[in-house]
């Protein structure tokens, strides 16, 4: 947050404390003034908590996980208690012409759960219940951690993400990929129904039998687009019996990075769904050996089968790379392995990656160029650096058993997801941030001729100019029709929000 933004935040807090009222900017650039009496009226109408600048807990309530969007200070946050509060907030915002953003975990990569208006905070709706038949009832703001706590050591699994503090609502509404999606399917593939508060305040159930068009759109059309989902029901998958393989290999240096990326890329073309891998290279501080040597390289994943079969699949990678500096292969029960793929909450920082799906082998020359760009990183500190990820969570017979147009998640038939990821400490100099973003664009330019123009909608980036086509491809027209039906006045809008009129 810049000095100017801090002053704006403090000024807003002073106004609120004095009972003067607040002002918010609409998506059209118009300013809406809120009188203190209007805010007090909202407090009386909701069961939940209304927070404005100056209130205790306001900063924690509005601060997004991605620090690059901390400049968008809302005029109020409403921590809703249930469906009635959601409907009340929607009506109140319509009455006062105030923009609204829906927030579950607050991790949106493009800051789409931020606004200068009202943040609709669902965090109180976080319960998780697992029935004996595997039917899971999950609150609209339950996190990956909540789901893991409810299922760990049990008989059922909901395929989900890796970051424990990410909201399952955002995950499922954008598709939902993770270390279990190749063998178990997307999170959204297991959605049975969703309870939705619509733009006009009605509460409906969307399922295959009730409002099927809305149900189709909720499985990949992204959150905060068609309504506010306050509860989800999933059909979980049985946990694999017996022991499975966990593995992790690590190297350093550009030569190992290129050999690893080329070999793993080839493995991903034919690997069975039971094999899952995620690989990364990261620029690290340079020592006497130069920038090519200053690169951490790793592959980790799991295999739902025996160690001999796993070694046969991974053999081309181990033959192509130098001996790993660390090698970890374990054969253990599923619930010993699964928690290793979860990441605890990290310190608030900024990031700005762009993802690109691949559906065919990448030329070695392209991967060589990616490694060279990483070696030429704009920054290499522990908090501000560049990373390139080759994620094998997508593709395979299980995920591709669902057609590209059967749900709003269109990216079937892919082999991997590629992700250049710059990260930086909050308050990093703007010129360096621009260099990091330019690095990201340069990597995408290298990949562009060899990949379809498809990007994962749960890793959004405001720099993607043709984002509707990249996120939704041939499903875009139908999604716009659903938007026109369920939110004709555009109550739910954002910098990358679909409209119903093309």
N, C-alpha and C positions, 0 to 999 in steps of 0.2 A: 504494500500500500504506500503510495507516495505521500509526501508532506501535505500536499493540497488535499488529498483524499482523507488524511487523518483530520485535517482541520474541518472538512465537510462533515465528517462523522461526529466530531466533538460539538460542532455547531448544531447539528440535528439533535444531539442529546440535550443540549442546553435548551433548545426550543421546547422539546417534549417535557422537560422538567418544569419549565415555566408555564406549561399549559397553553402554549401559543399555537400548537398545531404543526403539521408537517407538510412537505410537498414531495411529489413523486413525478417522474418522467414516464410518459406512455411510450410504447414502441414507435408511435408516429412523431415523437419529439415534443409533444405537448406536455406542459406541466400541470399537475393536478394538486390543488391545495387541500389539505385535510385539516379541518378544524378539530380541536381537542374534544369537542363535544361529540363529534362523529365517532372518534375512537372509543370514548367512554360508552357510547351507545352500543358499539360492537362488543365491548367487554361484558355488558349486561346480557347480551343475546347468546353468548357461547358458554358452554360448560368448561371448555379448555382455557388455556392461558394466552393472553394477549401481551406481547412484549414490544416496547418501543425503545429507541435510543435513550440511554440513561437508566433503563431498568436493569436490575441485577439479572444476569443470565442472558441478556440480549446478545452480546457479542458471541458467546458460545453457540447461541441458537442460529445466528445467521451466517457465521463464518463458513464458507465452502471449504472442502478438503483441498481443492486446487487453489493455492494462494494467488495465482495470477488473476483470479476473478474476485479478489477481496475488495476491489474498488466499488462493486455494485452493492451499496449498503441499502437494505430495504427500509421502508418507513415503519413497517411493523412486521412481526412474526406472530402467527397464531398457531400454537401447539394444540391441535384439535383433539377432542376426546372421542369423536366418532363421526358417523355419517351426517348427523344433524348439524354439527359444527361446520363440516365441509360445505354443506348446502348453504348454510348461513353466510359463510365467507364468500362464496361465489356470488350470492345475491347482493351482498354488501359491496363487493368490488364492482359489480355491474352498476349498482346505484351511484357509486362515486366515480366511475370511470377509471378505476385503478387497475394497473396490470397485476397479474398474479403468477406465481411460480410454485409448482408442487415439488416438495422435497421429501425424499425418504432418507437415503444415506448421505446425500450431499456430495457425491463423488463425480458428478457429471463432468466429463473431460473438457467440454466446451463451456462450462459454466451455465448450462441451460436451466439449472434449478436456482438461479439467482435473479434478482429483479430489484429495481428501486421502489417497487410497490409493496405488495404483500407476499410474504413467503408462507405458504401453507405447509406447516411442519407436521408430518405424520408420525413422528418418532414414538408417540405413545401407543401406536397401533403395531406392536411388535411381538405379539404372542405366537407361539408355534405349538401345534398339537398333532401328534402322529397316531393314527388309528391302527388297530391290529391288522387291518387289511392293506396298510400302506397308504391310505388316503390321508394327506397332510393338509391341515388348515393353517395358513400363514398370514399374519397381519401385514398390512400394506407397507409397513416400514421395518419389518423384521430383517435382520442382517444375516450374512453368511454365518457369522458367529452364533446367532440365535438358532439357526437351522442345525449347525454342527452340534451344538449343545443338546438339542432335542433328539438327534439321531445317533450320536456317537455310541459305539459298542452295541447298537441295535441291529435289527434285521433289514432296515430300509434306508435308502439313500435318495436324496434329491440332487441330481447333477447340478452343480453350481460353480461359483467362481472361487478365486483364491484369496482375495483380500477380505479379511474377516469383517471389516466395518462397512463393506459395500452392502447396500440394500438389495434384498432379493427382488423387490418390486421393479427397480430399474433394470436389474439383470434379466428378468423374465420378459419384460416388455420390449427389450431390444433383441431378444433371442436367447442369450445365456450360454456362453462357452466356458469350458474349464478342463481340468485334467481328466474328467470322467465323460466328457461329451462324445468322444469317438466311439466308446463302447456302450454308453448309456443314452445318448441323444442330448439335444439341447434342453435347457431348463424349460423353455417354452413348449417343447414337444410333450412335456408331461403336465401341462396346465389343463386341468379339468374344467374349471370355471373361475370367474372373477366377479367380485361385487364392485360395482362402479357407480359413483355419484356423477351424474351427467352435468353438462353445462347449465341446464335449466333447473338443477337441484333434485331431479328424480334419482331414485336408487334402483338399479336394475342388476340382474344376474346375466352375465354373458357366458354362453357355453355353446357346444355344438348344437343344442336343441333350442336355446333361447338367444335371440339376437345373434345369429351365427356370423353375420358380416362383421359386427363389432368384435366378436370372439376371434375371428380370423385376423383382424387388424391388431389386436392386443398381443398376438404372438409374433412380435418382431417390428411393429410399427413405432416403437419407442414410447417412453412414459410421458405423462403430462400432455398428451396430444388429443385424446378423444374423451377424456374424463379422468376422474380421480379414483384409482383403484384402492379400496380400503381393505380388501381381503382377497386372498387367492386360495384355491384348492388344487392340489396336485395329486397325481397318481405316482407315487414314488416307485423306485426300482429295487428289487431284492439285492442285498449286499452279496458280492461274490463269496462263495464258500472256499475254504481251504486257503492256501498261501499263494501270494503273488510276488512278483519281483519289483523291488524299488532299486533305482540306479541313479548314480550321478558321477560324471567324469569332468575333470577340469584341466585346462592347459593355460598357457600364456603365449602371447605373440601373434603377429599377423599371419604367419605361415600356418600355424595351427588353426587360426580362425577360418581361413579360407578352406583348408582341407576339411574341417568339421562341417562348415556350411554346405559345401558341395556334396559331401557324402550323405549328410542327413537329408538334404533336399531329394536326393535320389531314393533314399529309403522311404521317404514319405509317399512316393508315387505308388508303391505296391504294398506297404505295410498293412497287416490286418488290423481291424478295429481294436483288438486287445492291446496293441502297442501304442503308447502315447509318449511323445517327446516334446520338450520345450528347450530351446537353446538361445544363448545370448552372448554377445561380445560387448565389452565396455572399455572405453578409453580410460586409462589410469595415469597417475602422475609419472612424468618421464624421468628416468634416471640416466646413467651413463650409457646405457645400451640403445638409447634413442626411442622415438615414438612408435616404431613398428613393434618393438618388444613390450611396450607399455600397454598391454591389452589383456584383460581377463576374458577367458573363454570357458563356457561350460555347456553341458547337456544334462538334463535330468528328466526322469519320467517313471513310468511303470509299465509292467507287462502282466496281463491277466493270464498267466500260464506258467510253465516250468522254466527253470533257469537254462536248460540246454536249448530250448526253442528260442528264448530271448537272446542268447549268445549268437545263435545263427542269424537272427535278424540284425543285430548290432555289429556283426563282424566286419562288414564293409567300412563302417565308420572307424573302428579301432585299427583296421589295417591301413586306412588312409592317413591317419593322424599320428603324430609322435606319441610315445608312451605318455599317458596322462600323468600329471603331477599329483593328482589324487584320483582314486578309483574306489567307488563304493557300490557294491552290489549286495543286496540283502533279500532274502526270501522269507517273508513274514505274513501274518494274517492281515487282511484288508485294513482293519482299523488301527493297525500299527503304521501302515503306509500312508493312508489318506491324510492324516493331519500334517504330514510333512509338506504338503502342497498348499498350505494356508500361510498367509502373511499377516502378522499383527499390524496394528495401526502404527504408521510411521509419523515422524514429526511433520507438521504442516509444511509443504513445499510446493513448488510449481512445476508443471510439466506441459508438454505440447506436442504429443506424437500424432502421427497420421498412419493409419493402417492400410494395407493393400492385400487382398486375397491373391493367391496363385492357384492356377489349375493345371499347370504343366511344369516340367523341369525348367529351372532357370539356367541360362548360359553361365558357364564358369567365369567368363569375362565380366558379366554383370556383378556377380558376387565378389570378384576381385576388386571392382570399382567401389563397392560398398565397404569393403575392408579398408581400402585406401582412404576413403572419406572419413572412416572412423579413426584411422591413424592420424588424420589431419584435423582432429577435433578442435573446435574453438575453445574448449575448456576441459580440464581433466581433474578437477578437484573432487574430493569425496561427495560434496553436495551439489556440484554443478558440472555436469559431464554429458556425454552422449552414449547411447546404447543402441544396439540393433538386435531385434528379437526375431527368431524364426519359430513360430508357434504351431505345433502339430496337433492342435486340439480340434481341428475341423476336418471334414471329409470322412471317407470310409463308408462301408455298406450300411451301417446303422443310421448315420446322419442323412445319407443320401436315399434312404428308403422313403423319405418324405420329399415330395416334389417341390420345385422352386416356387410354384404358385399356390401350394396347398396351405401355406401360412404366410404371413407378411415377411418373415425371415426368408430372404431369397437366395442366400449364398450357399446353395447346395452344389455338389459336384466340384468342390475345391479340395486342394491337397494340403494347404497350410495358410497361415496368416502371417504376413511380414509387417514389422512395426519398428521404424526408426523412432527412438524415444529420447528427446533431450529433457533433462531435469535440471532445475536450478533452484538455488536458495531464494526465498522471498526477499524482495528489495534488491535483487541483482540489477546491475546497471542495464539500462534499456538497450544500449548498443550491443552488449554481449548477448542479451536475450534475442535480439534481431539476428545475430550471427548463428545462434543455436537454431532458430526457426529456419534460417536459410540453409543450414546443414540438413535439416529434415526434408525440406523441399528438394534439395540436391539428391538425396537418397531416393525419394519418390520418383524423380526424373529418370534415374537409372533403371528403376523397376518398371516404369510405365510401359515401355514397348513390349515387355515380356509377361504382363499380367492383365487380366480383365480390369476394367475400371470399376471395381467394387471395393467398398470400404465398410468396415464393421460399424454399424450405427451406434453401438455401445462404446465405441472409441471415437466420438465425434471431434471435429476440429473446425473452427470457424474459417480456416484458410482453404478448406475444400470448397471451391466455387460451385461446382456442379454436384453438391451434396445430395439433392434428392435422387438423382440418377445413380450415384455411387452407393448410397445406402439401400435403395429400394428397387432399382433396375425395373424389370417389367411389372413389378407390383405397384409402381407409383400411381398409376391411374386409378386403380381400385382403392388404394389408400386415400386418395383425395376425395373419392366419392363417399367413403365412410366418414371422412372428416366433415364433408358438407352436410351429411345427414345428422351427425351427432353433435357438432359444434358449428352451426351455420354462422354464428356471429363472431367466431374467432376469439372466444373467451380464453382458450388455452393457446398461447402464442409465445414464440421465442425467436431468437436469432436464426435458429434452424428448425422452426416449427412449420409443419405442413399447413397449407391452406386448402380450402375446398374448391377453389376456383382456378387451380392451375398456376 
